Amino acid sequence: MNVSYRWLREIAPGIQAPPEELADRLGMLGAPVEETARPGAGLDDLV
């Protein structure tokens, strides 16, 4: 299942951790995260 970090923060506004840290915490709680991705990462040099 793909879940947007923005959407997750909308339904749980108390979340303050960055996405990577949140993924680690979810794993410790029994909800492992397979990967985190940042849309547009690596496109900074495109014109």
VEXDREN-2710 file (C-alpha; in Angstrom, 1 decimal):
% VEXDREN-2710
k/r/px/py/pz
1/MET/0.0/0.0/0.0
2/ASN/1.3/3.5/-0.8
3/VAL/0.6/6.2/1.7
4/SER/1.4/9.9/1.2
5/TYR/3.3/11.5/4.1
6/ARG/1.2/14.6/3.6
7/TRP/-2.0/12.6/3.8
8/LEU/-0.8/10.8/6.9
9/ARG/0.0/14.1/8.6
10/GLU/-3.5/15.3/7.8
11/ILE/-5.2/12.4/9.6
12/ALA/-2.6/12.4/12.4
13/PRO/-1.6/16.0/12.9
14/GLY/0.6/15.2/15.9
15/ILE/3.2/13.6/13.6
16/GLN/6.4/15.7/13.7
17/ALA/9.0/13.2/12.6
18/PRO/10.5/13.3/9.1
19/PRO/9.4/10.5/6.7
20/GLU/12.5/8.4/7.2
21/GLU/12.3/8.5/11.0
22/LEU/8.5/7.8/10.9
23/ALA/9.2/4.7/8.8
24/ASP/11.7/3.4/11.4
25/ARG/9.2/4.1/14.2
26/LEU/6.4/2.3/12.3
27/GLY/8.6/-0.7/11.8
28/MET/9.3/-0.9/15.6
29/LEU/5.6/-0.9/16.2
30/GLY/5.0/-3.8/13.9
31/ALA/4.1/-2.0/10.7
32/PRO/7.2/-2.4/8.6
33/VAL/7.8/0.1/5.7
34/GLU/9.5/-1.4/2.6
35/GLU/10.6/1.9/1.1
36/THR/10.3/5.6/1.2
37/ALA/10.4/7.7/-2.0
38/ARG/10.5/11.4/-2.7
39/PRO/8.7/12.3/-5.9
40/GLY/10.9/14.5/-8.0
41/ALA/14.1/13.5/-6.3
42/GLY/17.1/13.8/-8.7
43/LEU/15.3/16.3/-11.0
44/ASP/16.9/19.4/-9.6
45/ASP/19.3/19.9/-12.6
46/LEU/16.6/19.7/-15.3
47/VAL/15.5/22.8/-17.1
END
